[in-house]
Amino acid sequence: MASSGTGMGDYDCLVVGAGIEGCATAYQLAKRKYKTLLLEQFPLPHSRGSSHGHSRAARYAYHDKIYADMMREAFPMWYHLEQETNTTLYRQTGLLILQEPSQGSFEARLQTVKDLGLQVTQLNGEDLNKLYSGVQYSNDHKVFLEHKAGVLMANKCLTSLQNRFIHFGGKIHSEEQMREIIPGNMVRVRTNKGEYRAKSVILTVGPWAGQVMKPLGLNPPLKTWRMNVCYFKEKQPGTFPEFPIFAELACNNRYIIPNHKWPGHLAVVYGLPAHEYPGMYKMGYYTGNEAVPPDERDKFAQGVQWDIRIMQKYVRDHFPGLEDEPAIIEQCMYTKTPDEHFILDKHPVYPNIVFGCGFSGHGFKLAPVIGKILCELAMGLPQSYDLQMFSLKRFDKQKRLPAKL
């Protein structure tokens, strides 16, 4: 699939970073017949960033309506990619949103789904206990089921986008690290293997965004978080294969990390069927445990892994059908902005340098739309969405409270 660097070359657009956002962007460019090069510093496939693994949740139930509107476009785009590649990329499972007691974020998400005219079922904790074995919630839990939600097969999504990008004439250079960006009417990009020129450059470098953008005079307020993803084994085989995705919006102190380094973010315990490991159920803690540089993700973690402890407590409290000791623990990186909205923007001085970053753990499902937006920004096409809330400038004005995602 990937080729090596070949020195100087001219392109309409050069995309740096072959995670899900970079692959979706490159696909959109090549499909529109722009001559495009996609650079990736690691061998493909790899597990160093935020796009690897077998599964990601996809849903409409957002607090912020703009994301729900984007999902109305993203879902058909995923379906189209399935048809193009004759590959199953999505499995509808439904999504349970829970909160005890229900508060603003819960109600806003419920209203979003209703406003879209989608099928939704309102429940309480006792209803949930009757519907599914192996779980235990109190009647104080308010619950709704978004029927349309489901699981994207992450690795297959990546591979499908890469294959279609190549089909439309794109080139991928893996194991090629960008060393320098030299702005100009034709942007020059130097790597460890060669040099390229492009009319536009798009940076989709995930956890490395801060360090890549700094030499360009930009200092986005990004933090990179080491995330632990746990797989808990069923006590009784066959208990959870049909259990939906779930997300509990924690609003009490039971599932909050003590003295968290970045307070104010909504604490969410989430889970989804573990297709990659039969007989297990996958869980994560959205707020994460510790901020670390992306190149130090796998160093020995210092201190208590509070996110793992919180997930274990959650299993003991609400999933008696699971062992409370994780059988497998995997890591990935989240790159978060202070308000947990994305950054999709042009360089304020060099408008042919475009960047997409700060996806804050919820960008994967929206990748087809994000790719389209970044393509439009880079190539001077009419914009599909109002991008004011995604601009880098917003952080120059005032501190914003975290979004309720």
Secondary structure by P-SEA (a helix, b strand, c coil): cccccccccccccccccccaaaaaaaaaaaaacccbbbbbccccccccccccccbbbbbcccccaaaaaaaaaaaaaaaaaaaaccccccccbbbbbbbccccaaaaaaaaaaaaaccbbbbbcaaaaaaacccccccccbbbbbcccccccaaaaaaaaaaaaaaaabbbbbccccccccccccbbbbbcccbbbbbcbbbbcccccccccccccccccbbbbbbbbbbbbbbccccccccccbbbbbccccccccccccccccbbbbbbccccccccbbbbbbcccccccccccccccccccaaaaaaaaaaaaaccccccccccbbbbbbbbbccccbbbbbccccccccccccccccccccaaaaaaaaaaaaaacccccccccccccccccccccccccc
